[in-house]
Amino acid sequence: MSKIMKNNRKNEHKKLIKLVSEQEKLIRMLSDYYVRTDDITRDVQDEMFPETEIIPCKCRNEECDELVYPIHQFIQHHQYVSENFDSLKVEQINISLEEVCIRNDNE
């Protein structure tokens, strides 16, 4: 393999790492925003994820009064995958996201 090809591969690898790093920053920013606005987005989440079950929070293995809405579930799962990335199999690196179309009744 020529030196030019090796450098190109290194650059592509660096670009990929940079892209993933930027995506992680975006996810953290959106997660922070979600946490700040959680109480006012619940109706939107009900519309976005009509089939997703809203589960009770498990605080120290005890159920509390809080409910965990879908976006928070995705965020928690993403954090788990990010933190355990090295030990997970490829099939386990999945946060079960599906594209959702929000219907606008005014159209």
N, C-alpha and C positions, 0 to 999 in steps of 0.2 A: 504494500500500500504506500502510495507516495506521501510525501510530507504535506502537500496541499490537501489531499483527501483527509488526512488525519486532522489537520487544522479545521477543515470544514466540519468534520464530525464533532470536534470539541466545541466549536462555535454553536452548532445545532443543539448540542447537549446543554450548553450554558443558556441558550435562549429558552429551551424547554424548562429548565430549572427556574429561570427568571419568570416565565409565564406562570408556573405553578405558585411561585412566591407571591406574585401580584394577585392571583386568584384567591389565595389564602388571606391576603390583606382585605380584599373586597368582602369575603365571607365574614371575617371578623367585624368589619365595619357594619355590614348589614345585620349581623347578629346583635351588635350593640344597639343599633337603631331599633331592632325588633323588641329587645328587652325594655327599652324606654317607652315604646308605644304599644306594648302588648295589650293593655286594657282597652284601647280604642280600635284595635284591629280584629277583634274576635268575630264580629259580624261578617267582615270581609272573609275571614278564614272559613267560616261556616259555608259561605257561598263558593269559595274556591275549592274546598275539599268536602263536598257533601257526603261522600262515602267513607271518609276517614273518621274513625272513632276518637272522641276526645276522652283521654284516659285520666284517671285520678293520679295525682303526684304521689310518689312513694318517697317520703322523707324518712330516711333512716329505717327503711323497711316497714314504716307505718303509713297508712293512708292519711292524708290531711285534706283540708277543704279545697285546696288549689286543684285546678284542672290543667292538664298539659295539652295545649292546642297544637294542631298539626305542624305549623312552622317551627315551633319550639322543639317538637319531636325530631324534625329533620336536623335542626341545629345540634341537638344533643347527639344524634347519631353521627353527624359529620365530625363532631369533636372526638367521639370515640374512635372513628376510623382514622382520623388524623393522628391521634395519640398512639394508636396501636398499629399503625401502617406497616411497620417492619415485620410484625409477627402474623399479619393476616394473609390469607391466600387471596389470589386475584378475585375469586368469586365472592369473597366476603367484603370486598371493597365496593360497597353498593349502599347508597342511602335511600334507595327506593323512590327516587323522585320521578314524577311523570309530568309531562307538560300539561298545563291546565289552561283551558280557555275560559275566560270570564265573560259571561254573556251580558251585554248591555241592553237592557229592556227598552231603551230609548231609540234603538235602531230599528 
